[in-house]
Amino acid sequence: MTAQHLLSRPLRRVQRACALMKGEGLRAQLLRGGLGAGLIKLVGIAMSLVLSILLARLLGPEQFGLYSFIFALVSILAIPAQMGLPNLVIRETARAMVNQDNALIKGLWRWAGRMVVLSCIVLALLGGGASLVLKGYVPALTSPTFYWGLALMPLIAFGTLRGAAMRGLGVIVRGLLPEFILLPGLFIFLLSVAFIFVSPLDAATAMMLHVAAGAGAFLAGTFLLSWVRPGGHNDTTRYESATWRKAMLPLALIAGSGMITRYTDIVMLGLMRSEAEVGVYRIAAQWAWLTTLGLLTVNLVVPPQFARLHELDDRRRLQQLASKAALVATLLALPPFLAFMLFGEEIVTFLVGAEYAAAHLPLAILAGGQVINAITGSVGMLLAMTGFERDTARIVVASATLNIILNLMLIPAFGMVGAAIATAFALSAQMVTLWVILRARLKINSSMFHWQKI
């Protein structure tokens, strides 16, 4: 067999893949958006891992634990600042784009921005007051690290809102650049410079550099959004504030409870155990997100398509898209999960040192929970994008409550292993319950076991 024959089949597959990505059809948009988003997410996660390794090594377990505790606390504080607005902006922008209603898009974005500004002011005042009231109980709240963290809160809220606007427009790749590439890239650069001129680094300095990197990424994202926003500055503006406020509460409960589930373990561990243990656990919690690469990627691409297909009442393609997304998410979750299960201790010790080796068991537990999350697919996002956000909100709130209760029960006895068990179990219970509700509401099976060719 000649070399030409050996190469002909792979070349034909490449040509076919390139042909499929051309045009403006649903398949082409998903392929282009999915490939671009996947690459950016892959690079972004790699940069985040480099960042976690740098922080862990430069700060040491205790200072890294303080930084991680404050960052988790600020991320939870940013939840009310966003109030579910990112998912609302994605859904309503995508719907308005179907009807080419630029006036409504402009009104939606302005209204959402005003809500975030008001919320950030209130929360900053409450955070400052809490640091004075609780200074005798939680010493970390009086540290400079906490005050720098409060400055980070509006950057998180507005950055997420800007990304949601671009995703709603279908501009997936450029919308991801500031958050997943520019921010960690700037942070790594600033940490490297600080390491040369400032020694030793502490948690407050690291948080200050995080704020600087976040500000740079936000300015870049604002510039990118100005390129793609529909219509002109002189266009009319239309508001549907009553409708948006009605939808905002359940979406806020969904997004807020999800963030609480993500950071409850770190915050509660910080309140009940040492900062050094928080630093070790943070490695496990952050690295476990490697198993979510596939699901995070499809959740960045498919929500506008979910909303669009539901608006068109195209149930068949909605089923196909949901199942295919779950298959991709699961296939990308299994390799890191198996690596952490089999070689977790060796991987952690090699990358961040023996002082963090105890992170390997929580890492394997958390990664296992994320695999179950991937198998069930984009179930929460599908319910939110099709108008069943209230069902999702009830389950997500129940899951967050269960997570808090389990952490309270397990952390005192088992430390970070208990935190990992509580978080993984609560997440798995949430996703399976949402999958059952989706089957009942839409007659759609979002799991990887029901995939068909799109």
N, C-alpha and C positions, 0 to 999 in steps of 0.2 A: 504494500500500500504506500503510495507516494505521500510526500509531505503536504502536497496540495489537498489530497483527500483527507488527511488527518486534520487540517485546519479548516476545511470547508464547513463542517457542522458548527463549530464554535463561532465562526464568522457569521454564518446565517442567523444564529441566535442573537448575536450582538446587533446585527442589522434589523432583525425583527423587533428587538427591544427598543432600538432608536426610533423605528417607525411608529411603535405604539405610543411613544412619548410626544409625538407631533400632533398638532391640532388642538382644539378646544373642548373635546368631549370629556365626559366624566372620567373615563379610564386614563386618558392622557394627563388630565389635571392631577389625578391621584398619583400616577407614576412620577410625574415631575415633582409635585409637592412632597410626596413620600420620600423620594430619593434625596432631594435637597434637605428636607427636614431631618432625615435619618443621618446624613453626613454631618450636619451641623450639631445634632444631638450627640453623635459619637465623638466629635472633636470637643464639644463642650463638656461632656462627661469625663473625657480624658484630661482636659484642663482642670476640671474640678478635683479629680483624683490627685493631680500634681499639686494643686493648691492645698488639699488636705494633708498631703505628705509634707509639704513645706511648712505649713502651720504647726503640724504635730512635732516635727523635728526642731523648728526654731523656737517654739514656745515651751515645749515640754508638756507632760500630761496635765499639770495643775493649771498653768496659764491657758493652755488649749481648752481645758475643761471650762474655765471661766468665760472665755470667748464664746464657746459653743453654747453655754447656758444662756448668756445674754442674747446671742443671735436667735436662739429658739424662742426666747421670751419676746423679743421684738417682732419676730415673724408672727407670733400669735396676736400681739398688739396690732399688727397691720391688718388683721382680719376684719375688724369693724371698720377700718379706714376704707376697705375695698367693698364691703357690704354686698358681695356677690355680683358686683358690677362687671367684672371681666367676662363671665359667662353670659350675662345679659347683653353686653355689647357685642360679643361674637354672634349670638343668636339673632338679635334685632338688626344688626348690620347686614348679616347674610340675607335675611328676609327682605330688607329694604333694597338690597342690590338686585334681587329677583324682579322687583317692581320698579327699579331704577329711580328710587325716591331719594335723591340727594339731600333734599331739604330735611327729611326725617333723620338721615344719618348725621347731618350737621347738628341738629338739635339734640340727638342722643348723645353725641360726644361731648357737647358743651354741658349738658345736664349732668352727665357722669363725672366730668372734671370738677364741677362745682361741688358735687356731693363729696368727692374725695378730699378737696381742700378743707371743707368744713369739718369733716371727720378727723383729719390729721391734726388740726388745731386743737380740737377737743381732747383727743387722745394724748397729745404731747403734754397738755396741761394736767391731765389725769395721771400720766406716767411720772411727771415731776412731783406731783403731790404724793403719789404712792411711795416714791423713794424717801420722802421725808417721814411719812407715817410708819413705814415698815423697816426703817434703817436698823432698828435693834433686832429684828427677826431675820432679815435677809440682807446681810452686809454687802452682797454683790450689787444691790440696787443703789448704793451710795458711791460706787466706783466710777471713775471717768469712763470706763468701758460702757456702762449703761447709758450715760448721757450721749456718747457717740452713737450708741445703738438707736436712741430716739431720733437722732438726725437721719439715720438710715431708713426709718419707717416710711416717710413720704416718698422716698426714691423707690422703695419696693412697690408701694401702692400705685404710683403713676407709671412706673415701668411696666407693671403687669397690665394696666389699663391700655397703655399704648400698644403693647403686643397683641392684646385682644382685638383692638380696632383693626390692626393689619391682618390678623387671621380672619376676621369677619369679612374683609375685602377679598380674601383668597390669596393675599400676598404672604405666603407662609415663610419662605426662606429669609427674605429681608427682615421680616418681623422678628425672627429668632436671633439675628446677629447680635444686637446689643446685649441681650440677657445671657446668651450661652457662649458667645465668643469674646466680645469686647470687654464685658465686666470681669470675667475670670482672667483674661489676658492682661488687662490693666492692673488687676490686683496682684498677679504674679510678678509683673514688672516692678511695681511699687515695693512689694515685699523684698525683692532681690536688691533694689537700691537701698532700702532701709537696713537690710542685713549688713551692707558694706559700711554704712555710716553710723548706724545705731546698734549698740550691743550692750546688754542682751535685749531682745525684743520682748515686749509684754503684751497682754491682751488688749489694753487700751490703745496702744500704737497700732496693733493689727486692725482693730475696729475703725480707727481713724482712717487708715489706708483703704479699708473696705468702703467707707463713705465716699472718699475721693474717687475710687474706681466706679462706684455706683453713679456718681454725678456725671462723670465722663461718658459712661454708657447711656445714661438717660438723655443727655444732649445729642448724642449721635442718633439715638432712636427717634427723637423728635424731628430731627432733620430728615431721616428716612421716611417718616410718616407724611411729612409735608410734600414729598414727591408723589405719593400715590393717592392722596385723599381725593375723593370725587368732587367735581364741581369747583367753583371758585369762591373766593372770600366774600364776594358781593351777593352770593346766592341767598335766597330766602331760607328761613329756618322754621322748622315745624317741630313742635313738642307733643309727646303723648305721655306726659308726666304721670298721670293717674295710672295708666296701664303699666308703666315701668315700675312705679312704686309697688304696685300689686305683685308683680313678678319678682321684685328684688328680694323680698324676705325669704321665700323658699330657696332661691339661688344663694343668698347669703348664708343660710343655714347649711347648705350643701358644701359650699367652698370653705366656710369657716370650720365646720366640723371635720372636714378633710384635713385642713391644716392643723387643727387641734390633735387629730389622730397622729399626724406626722411628727409633731413636736412635743406631745404630752410626755412621752417617755423621758426625753432629755430634761425637760423642765422639772418633772417630779423627781427624777434621779438627782438633779442638782439641789433640790430642796431637802432630800432625805439622805444623800450620800455625799462623799467627798468630791471636790472639783476634779481630782485626779481620775476618779472612776468615771466621771462624766466625760473626760477627755478620751479615755479608752473606749467607752461606749459610742462616742461620736464617730469614731473610725468605723465601727460596725454599722451604725445607722446610715452613714453616708455611702459607704461602699456597697451596701445592700441595694442601693438604687441602680447599680449596674444591671440588675435583673429586670429593671423597669424600662430599659432603653426602648424596647419594641413598643410597649404600651404607651409610653410617653410620646413616642414619635407618631403613632397613629392617632393619638388624642389631639395632637397639634394639627393634623391634616384633616381628619374626618368630620369634626363638629359642624363646619359650614355645610358639608355635603349631607350630613344627617338632616339638618334643618331644611336644606333645599329639597331633598327627596321627600321628606315628610310634607312639605308645602305642596309638592307636585302629586302627592298621594301615590308614589311609586313604591309600593310595599315590597315587590320582588327584589328590586335593586337595593333597597334598604336592608333586607335580610342578607343578601349576598355580601354587601359591604361590611356589615357588622361581623359576620362569621369569618370573612377573610382577614379582617383586622385582628381578630382574636388569634388566628393561626399564626400570623406574623409575630405578634407580641409574644406568644408562647415559645416559638422557635428561637427567638432572640433571648429569652429569659433562661432557657435551660443550660447553655454553656457556662455562664458565670456562676449559676447555682451549683452545678456539679463541681466546678473548680473550688468554690468556697467550702463545699462539703468535704472534699477529699484532701485539699491542700491548704485550708484556710490559715492554720497556724503558721505554716512556712511562708505563705504569701505576706501575711501581716508583719512577721518578724523581719523579713527581707526588706520590706518597703519602709517601715517606720520604726523598726527597732524592737528589741525584746521587751521593753517596758510597756508595749502595747499588745503583746502576744495574747493576752486574755480576751481580746476582742473577737477571737476566731469563732467561739461558740455562739455568742449573740449574732454574729454575722451570718452564720449558717441558718439560724432560726429565722431571722428577718428575711433572708433571701428566699427561704421556703414559703413564707407567707406571700411574698411578691409573685412567686410562680402561680399560686392559686389565683391571685389577682389577674395575672395575664391570661390564664385559661378561661376565665369568665368573660374577658373582653371589655370593650368600652361601654359597659352596661350603664353606669351612672351618667356618662356623657350623652348616651343615646336617649335616656329618659329625660334629661334636662333639655336637650335640643328638640324634643318632640312634644313638649308641653306638660310632661308628667313630673315636673320638678318637685312638686309637693310630696309625692310618694318617696322620691329620692331623699328629700330633706328629712322626712321622719326617720328613715332607716339610718342615714348618716349621723343624725343627732343621737340616735340610740346607740350606734356603734361607738361614737366618741365618748358617750357616757359609760358604756361598758369598758372602754379602754382605760378611762380614769379609775374606775372601780378596781379593775384587775391590777393596774399598776400600784394602787394603794395597798392591795392585798399581797402582791408578790415582791415588790421592791424591798420592803424591810427584811424579808427572809432570804431572798435570793439575789438581791442587788441587780446588776445589769442583765443577768440571765433572765430574771423575773420580768424585767422591763421588756426584753425581747419577746418572751412568750406572750405577755399581755398584748403587745402591739400586733404581733403576727396573728394571734387568734381573733382579735377584734376586727382586723382588716379582712380576714378570710370569711368570718361570719357575715360581715357587711356585704361583701361582693356576692356571696351565694344567695343571700336574701334578695338583693337587687335583681339578680338573674331570674329568680322565681317571679318577682313582680313584673319584670319585663315580659316574660312569657304570658302572664295573665292579661296585661294591658294591651300589648301590641301583637301578641302571637308571634313574636320573633325570638329566636334562640341565638343569643350573641356569643355563645361559647365556641371554642375552636373545633368542637366535635360536630358542627353542623355547617361546615364551610362548603361552598360551591364556587365554581369558576365565575368570576365577574364578567 
